[in-house]
Amino acid sequence: MAQRAQRTTVVVADDHPLYREAVVRAVRSRPDFELVAEAVDGRQALEAIRASLPDVAVLDVEMPELRGVDVVEALRRDEIPTRVVLLSAHLESDTVYQAVAGGAAAYLSKSTPGESICEAIAAVARGETVLPAEVQAGLASEIRLRSTSGRPALTPREREVLGLIAQGHSAPAAARELHLSTATVKTHLKTLYEKLGVSDRAAAVAEAMRRGLLE
C-alpha cells in the first residue's frame, strides 16, 4: 500500500476573529494541510508554536502582547524551525525590512485571497521565500535608504512609542494609549535604545531630537 503523503502542519494567529476564521477556513480547505492551533495574540501564538512545532505559522504583523515580527525573532533566537508567513494590512517598507531580516519567509497583504495565502504556505513549507512585487519594491527602497541615511530606521510602532515617551508618558501609560501590554512597550523601548545607542528614556528622547526623528 502506498504511504500517504505527510501533511503540512499550520498554526494561524490573528486577533481579529472574522479574518482569522477566514484564513482558518482556507487552510482547512486544503487536504495537504493540517491546522494544529489557532491563537488570538502573539504570546499565545509563540506558545502554540513551541508546543506543536508546526511546519508553518501564519501570523498577523500587529497583534497584542507580541507582534508577528517579535514572534519571528523569538523563533530564530530559540532555533525553532517553523517558517513564518506574515500578513499585514499595511506594507510599510521598514516593517517589511525588519520582518525579512528577522527571518520571515513570506510577507503578504491581508487583502490577499485565501487561496493565494495557501499557495504561499505551501511554497514556504517547501523552503521558498514569498514576497509579492509591491513588497519587493518597498523592501528595495528601504535597503537603499538604510545604506545612504545616517538615521536609524524605526518601525511605525517604535515611532509611536518614541513620540509618547517624548511627551512624558511612562511605559505603562504608553501601553494603555497604544492598547499594548507594558512588556511589549518595554521591548520596543529596548530596541529603540539599541538603535539610538543610548541606555535610558531621557537620552533616547534627546538623541531622537538631535537626529531629527521627532517632529
Biotite code that builds the C-alpha atoms (Angstrom):
import biotite.structure as struc

atoms = struc.array([
    struc.Atom([0.000, 0.000, 0.000], chain_id="A", res_id=1, res_name="MET", atom_name="CA", element="C"),
    struc.Atom([1.325, 3.421, -0.938], chain_id="A", res_id=2, res_name="ALA", atom_name="CA", element="C"),
    struc.Atom([2.201, 5.606, 2.034], chain_id="A", res_id=3, res_name="GLN", atom_name="CA", element="C"),
    struc.Atom([0.062, 8.742, 2.375], chain_id="A", res_id=4, res_name="ARG", atom_name="CA", element="C"),
    struc.Atom([1.976, 11.996, 1.907], chain_id="A", res_id=5, res_name="ALA", atom_name="CA", element="C"),
    struc.Atom([2.645, 13.885, 5.111], chain_id="A", res_id=6, res_name="GLN", atom_name="CA", element="C"),
    struc.Atom([0.510, 16.983, 5.519], chain_id="A", res_id=7, res_name="ARG", atom_name="CA", element="C"),
    struc.Atom([1.907, 20.472, 6.206], chain_id="A", res_id=8, res_name="THR", atom_name="CA", element="C"),
    struc.Atom([1.099, 21.457, 9.792], chain_id="A", res_id=9, res_name="THR", atom_name="CA", element="C"),
    struc.Atom([-0.059, 25.054, 10.280], chain_id="A", res_id=10, res_name="VAL", atom_name="CA", element="C"),
    struc.Atom([-0.699, 27.490, 13.139], chain_id="A", res_id=11, res_name="VAL", atom_name="CA", element="C"),
    struc.Atom([-2.842, 30.588, 12.451], chain_id="A", res_id=12, res_name="VAL", atom_name="CA", element="C"),
    struc.Atom([-2.745, 33.675, 14.703], chain_id="A", res_id=13, res_name="ALA", atom_name="CA", element="C"),
    struc.Atom([-4.704, 36.917, 14.359], chain_id="A", res_id=14, res_name="ASP", atom_name="CA", element="C"),
    struc.Atom([-6.584, 38.977, 16.950], chain_id="A", res_id=15, res_name="ASP", atom_name="CA", element="C"),
    struc.Atom([-9.400, 39.817, 14.510], chain_id="A", res_id=16, res_name="HIS", atom_name="CA", element="C"),
    struc.Atom([-11.874, 36.884, 14.769], chain_id="A", res_id=17, res_name="PRO", atom_name="CA", element="C"),
    struc.Atom([-13.510, 37.236, 11.354], chain_id="A", res_id=18, res_name="LEU", atom_name="CA", element="C"),
    struc.Atom([-10.219, 37.486, 9.496], chain_id="A", res_id=19, res_name="TYR", atom_name="CA", element="C"),
    struc.Atom([-8.682, 34.613, 11.490], chain_id="A", res_id=20, res_name="ARG", atom_name="CA", element="C"),
    struc.Atom([-11.713, 32.434, 10.743], chain_id="A", res_id=21, res_name="GLU", atom_name="CA", element="C"),
    struc.Atom([-11.380, 33.198, 7.029], chain_id="A", res_id=22, res_name="ALA", atom_name="CA", element="C"),
    struc.Atom([-7.730, 32.126, 6.991], chain_id="A", res_id=23, res_name="VAL", atom_name="CA", element="C"),
    struc.Atom([-8.552, 29.026, 9.051], chain_id="A", res_id=24, res_name="VAL", atom_name="CA", element="C"),
    struc.Atom([-11.292, 28.052, 6.562], chain_id="A", res_id=25, res_name="ARG", atom_name="CA", element="C"),
    struc.Atom([-8.835, 28.440, 3.689], chain_id="A", res_id=26, res_name="ALA", atom_name="CA", element="C"),
    struc.Atom([-6.255, 26.270, 5.458], chain_id="A", res_id=27, res_name="VAL", atom_name="CA", element="C"),
    struc.Atom([-8.823, 23.595, 6.293], chain_id="A", res_id=28, res_name="ARG", atom_name="CA", element="C"),
    struc.Atom([-9.968, 23.509, 2.669], chain_id="A", res_id=29, res_name="SER", atom_name="CA", element="C"),
    struc.Atom([-6.585, 22.110, 1.673], chain_id="A", res_id=30, res_name="ARG", atom_name="CA", element="C"),
    struc.Atom([-6.285, 18.318, 2.140], chain_id="A", res_id=31, res_name="PRO", atom_name="CA", element="C"),
    struc.Atom([-2.495, 18.671, 2.223], chain_id="A", res_id=32, res_name="ASP", atom_name="CA", element="C"),
    struc.Atom([-2.636, 21.000, 5.267], chain_id="A", res_id=33, res_name="PHE", atom_name="CA", element="C"),
    struc.Atom([-3.368, 20.240, 8.915], chain_id="A", res_id=34, res_name="GLU", atom_name="CA", element="C"),
    struc.Atom([-4.381, 23.091, 11.224], chain_id="A", res_id=35, res_name="LEU", atom_name="CA", element="C"),
    struc.Atom([-2.830, 22.308, 14.609], chain_id="A", res_id=36, res_name="VAL", atom_name="CA", element="C"),
    struc.Atom([-3.620, 25.501, 16.564], chain_id="A", res_id=37, res_name="ALA", atom_name="CA", element="C"),
    struc.Atom([-5.221, 28.947, 16.479], chain_id="A", res_id=38, res_name="GLU", atom_name="CA", element="C"),
    struc.Atom([-4.100, 31.943, 18.541], chain_id="A", res_id=39, res_name="ALA", atom_name="CA", element="C"),
    struc.Atom([-5.526, 35.391, 19.289], chain_id="A", res_id=40, res_name="VAL", atom_name="CA", element="C"),
    struc.Atom([-2.323, 37.228, 20.213], chain_id="A", res_id=41, res_name="ASP", atom_name="CA", element="C"),
    struc.Atom([1.417, 36.994, 19.708], chain_id="A", res_id=42, res_name="GLY", atom_name="CA", element="C"),
    struc.Atom([2.261, 35.429, 23.062], chain_id="A", res_id=43, res_name="ARG", atom_name="CA", element="C"),
    struc.Atom([-0.360, 32.719, 22.600], chain_id="A", res_id=44, res_name="GLN", atom_name="CA", element="C"),
    struc.Atom([0.950, 32.139, 19.081], chain_id="A", res_id=45, res_name="ALA", atom_name="CA", element="C"),
    struc.Atom([4.513, 31.698, 20.329], chain_id="A", res_id=46, res_name="LEU", atom_name="CA", element="C"),
    struc.Atom([3.351, 29.226, 22.981], chain_id="A", res_id=47, res_name="GLU", atom_name="CA", element="C"),
    struc.Atom([1.354, 27.266, 20.386], chain_id="A", res_id=48, res_name="ALA", atom_name="CA", element="C"),
    struc.Atom([4.333, 27.121, 18.030], chain_id="A", res_id=49, res_name="ILE", atom_name="CA", element="C"),
    struc.Atom([6.666, 25.957, 20.789], chain_id="A", res_id=50, res_name="ARG", atom_name="CA", element="C"),
    struc.Atom([4.163, 23.266, 21.787], chain_id="A", res_id=51, res_name="ALA", atom_name="CA", element="C"),
    struc.Atom([3.277, 21.907, 18.352], chain_id="A", res_id=52, res_name="SER", atom_name="CA", element="C"),
    struc.Atom([6.341, 22.827, 16.236], chain_id="A", res_id=53, res_name="LEU", atom_name="CA", element="C"),
    struc.Atom([4.301, 23.318, 13.046], chain_id="A", res_id=54, res_name="PRO", atom_name="CA", element="C"),
    struc.Atom([5.859, 23.485, 9.613], chain_id="A", res_id=55, res_name="ASP", atom_name="CA", element="C"),
    struc.Atom([4.391, 26.952, 9.007], chain_id="A", res_id=56, res_name="VAL", atom_name="CA", element="C"),
    struc.Atom([2.893, 29.700, 11.174], chain_id="A", res_id=57, res_name="ALA", atom_name="CA", element="C"),
    struc.Atom([0.609, 32.330, 9.624], chain_id="A", res_id=58, res_name="VAL", atom_name="CA", element="C"),
    struc.Atom([0.770, 35.464, 11.788], chain_id="A", res_id=59, res_name="LEU", atom_name="CA", element="C"),
    struc.Atom([-0.681, 38.962, 11.744], chain_id="A", res_id=60, res_name="ASP", atom_name="CA", element="C"),
    struc.Atom([2.128, 41.521, 11.891], chain_id="A", res_id=61, res_name="VAL", atom_name="CA", element="C"),
    struc.Atom([0.382, 43.648, 14.547], chain_id="A", res_id=62, res_name="GLU", atom_name="CA", element="C"),
    struc.Atom([-1.037, 41.572, 17.414], chain_id="A", res_id=63, res_name="MET", atom_name="CA", element="C"),
    struc.Atom([-1.463, 42.255, 21.139], chain_id="A", res_id=64, res_name="PRO", atom_name="CA", element="C"),
    struc.Atom([1.225, 41.049, 23.563], chain_id="A", res_id=65, res_name="GLU", atom_name="CA", element="C"),
    struc.Atom([3.802, 40.246, 20.857], chain_id="A", res_id=66, res_name="LEU", atom_name="CA", element="C"),
    struc.Atom([3.881, 41.453, 17.262], chain_id="A", res_id=67, res_name="ARG", atom_name="CA", element="C"),
    struc.Atom([4.281, 38.941, 14.486], chain_id="A", res_id=68, res_name="GLY", atom_name="CA", element="C"),
    struc.Atom([7.777, 40.319, 13.857], chain_id="A", res_id=69, res_name="VAL", atom_name="CA", element="C"),
    struc.Atom([8.648, 39.747, 17.529], chain_id="A", res_id=70, res_name="ASP", atom_name="CA", element="C"),
    struc.Atom([7.457, 36.140, 17.269], chain_id="A", res_id=71, res_name="VAL", atom_name="CA", element="C"),
    struc.Atom([9.657, 35.636, 14.191], chain_id="A", res_id=72, res_name="VAL", atom_name="CA", element="C"),
    struc.Atom([12.681, 36.955, 16.075], chain_id="A", res_id=73, res_name="GLU", atom_name="CA", element="C"),
    struc.Atom([11.905, 34.738, 19.098], chain_id="A", res_id=74, res_name="ALA", atom_name="CA", element="C"),
    struc.Atom([11.710, 31.655, 16.860], chain_id="A", res_id=75, res_name="LEU", atom_name="CA", element="C"),
    struc.Atom([15.060, 32.473, 15.294], chain_id="A", res_id=76, res_name="ARG", atom_name="CA", element="C"),
    struc.Atom([16.629, 33.099, 18.717], chain_id="A", res_id=77, res_name="ARG", atom_name="CA", element="C"),
    struc.Atom([15.296, 29.779, 20.035], chain_id="A", res_id=78, res_name="ASP", atom_name="CA", element="C"),
    struc.Atom([16.299, 27.964, 16.812], chain_id="A", res_id=79, res_name="GLU", atom_name="CA", element="C"),
    struc.Atom([12.746, 26.744, 16.190], chain_id="A", res_id=80, res_name="ILE", atom_name="CA", element="C"),
    struc.Atom([12.499, 25.647, 12.524], chain_id="A", res_id=81, res_name="PRO", atom_name="CA", element="C"),
    struc.Atom([8.880, 26.750, 11.955], chain_id="A", res_id=82, res_name="THR", atom_name="CA", element="C"),
    struc.Atom([8.717, 29.017, 8.905], chain_id="A", res_id=83, res_name="ARG", atom_name="CA", element="C"),
    struc.Atom([6.546, 32.122, 9.116], chain_id="A", res_id=84, res_name="VAL", atom_name="CA", element="C"),
    struc.Atom([4.087, 33.795, 6.746], chain_id="A", res_id=85, res_name="VAL", atom_name="CA", element="C"),
    struc.Atom([3.332, 37.339, 7.936], chain_id="A", res_id=86, res_name="LEU", atom_name="CA", element="C"),
    struc.Atom([0.112, 39.110, 6.988], chain_id="A", res_id=87, res_name="LEU", atom_name="CA", element="C"),
    struc.Atom([-0.343, 42.859, 7.276], chain_id="A", res_id=88, res_name="SER", atom_name="CA", element="C"),
    struc.Atom([-2.988, 45.441, 6.446], chain_id="A", res_id=89, res_name="ALA", atom_name="CA", element="C"),
    struc.Atom([-0.125, 47.828, 5.643], chain_id="A", res_id=90, res_name="HIS", atom_name="CA", element="C"),
    struc.Atom([3.101, 47.309, 3.728], chain_id="A", res_id=91, res_name="LEU", atom_name="CA", element="C"),
    struc.Atom([5.428, 49.860, 5.360], chain_id="A", res_id=92, res_name="GLU", atom_name="CA", element="C"),
    struc.Atom([8.892, 49.271, 3.937], chain_id="A", res_id=93, res_name="SER", atom_name="CA", element="C"),
    struc.Atom([10.657, 49.481, 7.300], chain_id="A", res_id=94, res_name="ASP", atom_name="CA", element="C"),
    struc.Atom([8.408, 46.816, 8.831], chain_id="A", res_id=95, res_name="THR", atom_name="CA", element="C"),
    struc.Atom([8.890, 44.581, 5.793], chain_id="A", res_id=96, res_name="VAL", atom_name="CA", element="C"),
    struc.Atom([12.662, 45.023, 6.133], chain_id="A", res_id=97, res_name="TYR", atom_name="CA", element="C"),
    struc.Atom([12.573, 44.152, 9.830], chain_id="A", res_id=98, res_name="GLN", atom_name="CA", element="C"),
    struc.Atom([10.412, 41.096, 9.146], chain_id="A", res_id=99, res_name="ALA", atom_name="CA", element="C"),
    struc.Atom([12.583, 39.716, 6.357], chain_id="A", res_id=100, res_name="VAL", atom_name="CA", element="C"),
    struc.Atom([15.805, 40.477, 8.224], chain_id="A", res_id=101, res_name="ALA", atom_name="CA", element="C"),
    struc.Atom([14.334, 38.750, 11.266], chain_id="A", res_id=102, res_name="GLY", atom_name="CA", element="C"),
    struc.Atom([13.663, 35.569, 9.330], chain_id="A", res_id=103, res_name="GLY", atom_name="CA", element="C"),
    struc.Atom([10.112, 35.762, 7.923], chain_id="A", res_id=104, res_name="ALA", atom_name="CA", element="C"),
    struc.Atom([9.684, 33.524, 4.883], chain_id="A", res_id=105, res_name="ALA", atom_name="CA", element="C"),
    struc.Atom([6.737, 35.423, 3.397], chain_id="A", res_id=106, res_name="ALA", atom_name="CA", element="C"),
    struc.Atom([5.115, 38.844, 3.777], chain_id="A", res_id=107, res_name="TYR", atom_name="CA", element="C"),
    struc.Atom([1.659, 39.322, 2.284], chain_id="A", res_id=108, res_name="LEU", atom_name="CA", element="C"),
    struc.Atom([-1.081, 41.933, 2.322], chain_id="A", res_id=109, res_name="SER", atom_name="CA", element="C"),
    struc.Atom([-4.164, 40.977, 4.333], chain_id="A", res_id=110, res_name="LYS", atom_name="CA", element="C"),
    struc.Atom([-6.157, 41.643, 1.169], chain_id="A", res_id=111, res_name="SER", atom_name="CA", element="C"),
    struc.Atom([-4.527, 38.558, -0.377], chain_id="A", res_id=112, res_name="THR", atom_name="CA", element="C"),
    struc.Atom([-7.182, 35.928, -1.238], chain_id="A", res_id=113, res_name="PRO", atom_name="CA", element="C"),
    struc.Atom([-7.283, 32.802, 0.924], chain_id="A", res_id=114, res_name="GLY", atom_name="CA", element="C"),
    struc.Atom([-6.259, 30.584, -1.989], chain_id="A", res_id=115, res_name="GLU", atom_name="CA", element="C"),
    struc.Atom([-3.125, 32.696, -2.545], chain_id="A", res_id=116, res_name="SER", atom_name="CA", element="C"),
    struc.Atom([-2.296, 32.616, 1.170], chain_id="A", res_id=117, res_name="ILE", atom_name="CA", element="C"),
    struc.Atom([-2.477, 28.821, 0.987], chain_id="A", res_id=118, res_name="CYS", atom_name="CA", element="C"),
    struc.Atom([-0.196, 28.821, -2.052], chain_id="A", res_id=119, res_name="GLU", atom_name="CA", element="C"),
    struc.Atom([2.282, 30.892, -0.056], chain_id="A", res_id=120, res_name="ALA", atom_name="CA", element="C"),
    struc.Atom([2.057, 28.434, 2.859], chain_id="A", res_id=121, res_name="ILE", atom_name="CA", element="C"),
    struc.Atom([2.809, 25.544, 0.513], chain_id="A", res_id=122, res_name="ALA", atom_name="CA", element="C"),
    struc.Atom([5.738, 27.410, -1.068], chain_id="A", res_id=123, res_name="ALA", atom_name="CA", element="C"),
    struc.Atom([7.166, 28.372, 2.325], chain_id="A", res_id=124, res_name="VAL", atom_name="CA", element="C"),
    struc.Atom([6.854, 24.754, 3.509], chain_id="A", res_id=125, res_name="ALA", atom_name="CA", element="C"),
    struc.Atom([8.996, 23.771, 0.501], chain_id="A", res_id=126, res_name="ARG", atom_name="CA", element="C"),
    struc.Atom([11.685, 26.195, 1.647], chain_id="A", res_id=127, res_name="GLY", atom_name="CA", element="C"),
    struc.Atom([10.822, 29.074, -0.674], chain_id="A", res_id=128, res_name="GLU", atom_name="CA", element="C"),
    struc.Atom([10.501, 32.778, 0.150], chain_id="A", res_id=129, res_name="THR", atom_name="CA", element="C"),
    struc.Atom([7.352, 34.604, -0.986], chain_id="A", res_id=130, res_name="VAL", atom_name="CA", element="C"),
    struc.Atom([7.453, 38.385, -1.425], chain_id="A", res_id=131, res_name="LEU", atom_name="CA", element="C"),
    struc.Atom([4.905, 39.908, -3.844], chain_id="A", res_id=132, res_name="PRO", atom_name="CA", element="C"),
    struc.Atom([6.049, 42.628, -6.238], chain_id="A", res_id=133, res_name="ALA", atom_name="CA", element="C"),
    struc.Atom([4.687, 45.501, -4.118], chain_id="A", res_id=134, res_name="GLU", atom_name="CA", element="C"),
    struc.Atom([6.544, 44.170, -1.080], chain_id="A", res_id=135, res_name="VAL", atom_name="CA", element="C"),
    struc.Atom([9.773, 43.744, -3.054], chain_id="A", res_id=136, res_name="GLN", atom_name="CA", element="C"),
    struc.Atom([9.620, 47.351, -4.275], chain_id="A", res_id=137, res_name="ALA", atom_name="CA", element="C"),
    struc.Atom([9.258, 48.711, -0.741], chain_id="A", res_id=138, res_name="GLY", atom_name="CA", element="C"),
    struc.Atom([11.985, 46.427, 0.557], chain_id="A", res_id=139, res_name="LEU", atom_name="CA", element="C"),
    struc.Atom([14.393, 47.589, -2.143], chain_id="A", res_id=140, res_name="ALA", atom_name="CA", element="C"),
    struc.Atom([13.654, 51.230, -1.279], chain_id="A", res_id=141, res_name="SER", atom_name="CA", element="C"),
    struc.Atom([14.258, 50.561, 2.403], chain_id="A", res_id=142, res_name="GLU", atom_name="CA", element="C"),
    struc.Atom([17.589, 48.879, 1.701], chain_id="A", res_id=143, res_name="ILE", atom_name="CA", element="C"),
    struc.Atom([18.685, 51.882, -0.361], chain_id="A", res_id=144, res_name="ARG", atom_name="CA", element="C"),
    struc.Atom([17.534, 54.281, 2.364], chain_id="A", res_id=145, res_name="LEU", atom_name="CA", element="C"),
    struc.Atom([19.411, 52.416, 5.076], chain_id="A", res_id=146, res_name="ARG", atom_name="CA", element="C"),
    struc.Atom([22.574, 52.367, 3.004], chain_id="A", res_id=147, res_name="SER", atom_name="CA", element="C"),
    struc.Atom([22.561, 56.154, 2.454], chain_id="A", res_id=148, res_name="THR", atom_name="CA", element="C"),
    struc.Atom([20.904, 57.622, 5.562], chain_id="A", res_id=149, res_name="SER", atom_name="CA", element="C"),
    struc.Atom([22.530, 58.206, 8.912], chain_id="A", res_id=150, res_name="GLY", atom_name="CA", element="C"),
    struc.Atom([19.174, 57.917, 10.631], chain_id="A", res_id=151, res_name="ARG", atom_name="CA", element="C"),
    struc.Atom([18.237, 54.616, 12.244], chain_id="A", res_id=152, res_name="PRO", atom_name="CA", element="C"),
    struc.Atom([15.146, 53.170, 10.575], chain_id="A", res_id=153, res_name="ALA", atom_name="CA", element="C"),
    struc.Atom([12.347, 52.945, 13.126], chain_id="A", res_id=154, res_name="LEU", atom_name="CA", element="C"),
    struc.Atom([9.212, 50.871, 12.683], chain_id="A", res_id=155, res_name="THR", atom_name="CA", element="C"),
    struc.Atom([5.846, 52.672, 12.836], chain_id="A", res_id=156, res_name="PRO", atom_name="CA", element="C"),
    struc.Atom([5.229, 51.221, 16.299], chain_id="A", res_id=157, res_name="ARG", atom_name="CA", element="C"),
    struc.Atom([8.653, 52.333, 17.515], chain_id="A", res_id=158, res_name="GLU", atom_name="CA", element="C"),
    struc.Atom([7.874, 55.855, 16.288], chain_id="A", res_id=159, res_name="ARG", atom_name="CA", element="C"),
    struc.Atom([4.599, 55.814, 18.221], chain_id="A", res_id=160, res_name="GLU", atom_name="CA", element="C"),
    struc.Atom([6.327, 54.658, 21.408], chain_id="A", res_id=161, res_name="VAL", atom_name="CA", element="C"),
    struc.Atom([9.084, 57.240, 20.973], chain_id="A", res_id=162, res_name="LEU", atom_name="CA", element="C"),
    struc.Atom([6.543, 60.019, 20.469], chain_id="A", res_id=163, res_name="GLY", atom_name="CA", element="C"),
    struc.Atom([4.619, 59.082, 23.620], chain_id="A", res_id=164, res_name="LEU", atom_name="CA", element="C"),
    struc.Atom([7.789, 58.805, 25.693], chain_id="A", res_id=165, res_name="ILE", atom_name="CA", element="C"),
    struc.Atom([8.854, 62.237, 24.419], chain_id="A", res_id=166, res_name="ALA", atom_name="CA", element="C"),
    struc.Atom([5.502, 63.566, 25.650], chain_id="A", res_id=167, res_name="GLN", atom_name="CA", element="C"),
    struc.Atom([6.314, 62.267, 29.124], chain_id="A", res_id=168, res_name="GLY", atom_name="CA", element="C"),
    struc.Atom([4.334, 59.029, 29.126], chain_id="A", res_id=169, res_name="HIS", atom_name="CA", element="C"),
    struc.Atom([5.622, 56.171, 31.264], chain_id="A", res_id=170, res_name="SER", atom_name="CA", element="C"),
    struc.Atom([5.842, 52.694, 29.722], chain_id="A", res_id=171, res_name="ALA", atom_name="CA", element="C"),
    struc.Atom([2.514, 51.622, 31.338], chain_id="A", res_id=172, res_name="PRO", atom_name="CA", element="C"),
    struc.Atom([0.833, 54.845, 30.160], chain_id="A", res_id=173, res_name="ALA", atom_name="CA", element="C"),
    struc.Atom([2.160, 54.376, 26.630], chain_id="A", res_id=174, res_name="ALA", atom_name="CA", element="C"),
    struc.Atom([0.927, 50.778, 26.720], chain_id="A", res_id=175, res_name="ALA", atom_name="CA", element="C"),
    struc.Atom([-2.580, 51.922, 27.637], chain_id="A", res_id=176, res_name="ARG", atom_name="CA", element="C"),
    struc.Atom([-2.532, 54.545, 24.877], chain_id="A", res_id=177, res_name="GLU", atom_name="CA", element="C"),
    struc.Atom([-1.474, 52.001, 22.247], chain_id="A", res_id=178, res_name="LEU", atom_name="CA", element="C"),
    struc.Atom([-3.579, 49.122, 23.614], chain_id="A", res_id=179, res_name="HIS", atom_name="CA", element="C"),
    struc.Atom([-0.468, 47.012, 24.165], chain_id="A", res_id=180, res_name="LEU", atom_name="CA", element="C"),
    struc.Atom([0.969, 45.245, 27.173], chain_id="A", res_id=181, res_name="SER", atom_name="CA", element="C"),
    struc.Atom([3.588, 47.074, 29.226], chain_id="A", res_id=182, res_name="THR", atom_name="CA", element="C"),
    struc.Atom([6.022, 44.258, 28.411], chain_id="A", res_id=183, res_name="ALA", atom_name="CA", element="C"),
    struc.Atom([5.562, 44.882, 24.683], chain_id="A", res_id=184, res_name="THR", atom_name="CA", element="C"),
    struc.Atom([6.212, 48.610, 25.088], chain_id="A", res_id=185, res_name="VAL", atom_name="CA", element="C"),
    struc.Atom([9.336, 47.849, 27.115], chain_id="A", res_id=186, res_name="LYS", atom_name="CA", element="C"),
    struc.Atom([10.514, 45.563, 24.303], chain_id="A", res_id=187, res_name="THR", atom_name="CA", element="C"),
    struc.Atom([10.049, 48.412, 21.822], chain_id="A", res_id=188, res_name="HIS", atom_name="CA", element="C"),
    struc.Atom([11.952, 50.747, 24.164], chain_id="A", res_id=189, res_name="LEU", atom_name="CA", element="C"),
    struc.Atom([14.827, 48.280, 24.397], chain_id="A", res_id=190, res_name="LYS", atom_name="CA", element="C"),
    struc.Atom([15.039, 48.150, 20.602], chain_id="A", res_id=191, res_name="THR", atom_name="CA", element="C"),
    struc.Atom([14.889, 51.953, 20.413], chain_id="A", res_id=192, res_name="LEU", atom_name="CA", element="C"),
    struc.Atom([17.757, 52.271, 22.896], chain_id="A", res_id=193, res_name="TYR", atom_name="CA", element="C"),
    struc.Atom([19.854, 49.875, 20.803], chain_id="A", res_id=194, res_name="GLU", atom_name="CA", element="C"),
    struc.Atom([19.121, 51.742, 17.563], chain_id="A", res_id=195, res_name="LYS", atom_name="CA", element="C"),
    struc.Atom([19.863, 55.127, 19.129], chain_id="A", res_id=196, res_name="LEU", atom_name="CA", element="C"),
    struc.Atom([22.889, 53.936, 21.113], chain_id="A", res_id=197, res_name="GLY", atom_name="CA", element="C"),
    struc.Atom([21.506, 55.084, 24.485], chain_id="A", res_id=198, res_name="VAL", atom_name="CA", element="C"),
    struc.Atom([20.561, 53.447, 27.766], chain_id="A", res_id=199, res_name="SER", atom_name="CA", element="C"),
    struc.Atom([17.539, 55.348, 29.115], chain_id="A", res_id=200, res_name="ASP", atom_name="CA", element="C"),
    struc.Atom([14.403, 57.235, 28.068], chain_id="A", res_id=201, res_name="ARG", atom_name="CA", element="C"),
    struc.Atom([15.742, 60.748, 28.582], chain_id="A", res_id=202, res_name="ALA", atom_name="CA", element="C"),
    struc.Atom([18.807, 60.017, 26.467], chain_id="A", res_id=203, res_name="ALA", atom_name="CA", element="C"),
    struc.Atom([16.617, 58.377, 23.818], chain_id="A", res_id=204, res_name="ALA", atom_name="CA", element="C"),
    struc.Atom([14.448, 61.492, 23.511], chain_id="A", res_id=205, res_name="VAL", atom_name="CA", element="C"),
    struc.Atom([17.487, 63.777, 23.381], chain_id="A", res_id=206, res_name="ALA", atom_name="CA", element="C"),
    struc.Atom([19.197, 61.633, 20.737], chain_id="A", res_id=207, res_name="GLU", atom_name="CA", element="C"),
    struc.Atom([15.989, 61.359, 18.697], chain_id="A", res_id=208, res_name="ALA", atom_name="CA", element="C"),
    struc.Atom([15.648, 65.139, 18.709], chain_id="A", res_id=209, res_name="MET", atom_name="CA", element="C"),
    struc.Atom([19.285, 65.549, 17.677], chain_id="A", res_id=210, res_name="ARG", atom_name="CA", element="C"),
    struc.Atom([18.776, 63.188, 14.737], chain_id="A", res_id=211, res_name="ARG", atom_name="CA", element="C"),
    struc.Atom([15.502, 64.786, 13.688], chain_id="A", res_id=212, res_name="GLY", atom_name="CA", element="C"),
    struc.Atom([13.406, 61.730, 14.457], chain_id="A", res_id=213, res_name="LEU", atom_name="CA", element="C"),
    struc.Atom([10.837, 63.702, 16.454], chain_id="A", res_id=214, res_name="LEU", atom_name="CA", element="C"),
    struc.Atom([8.584, 66.212, 14.731], chain_id="A", res_id=215, res_name="GLU", atom_name="CA", element="C"),
])
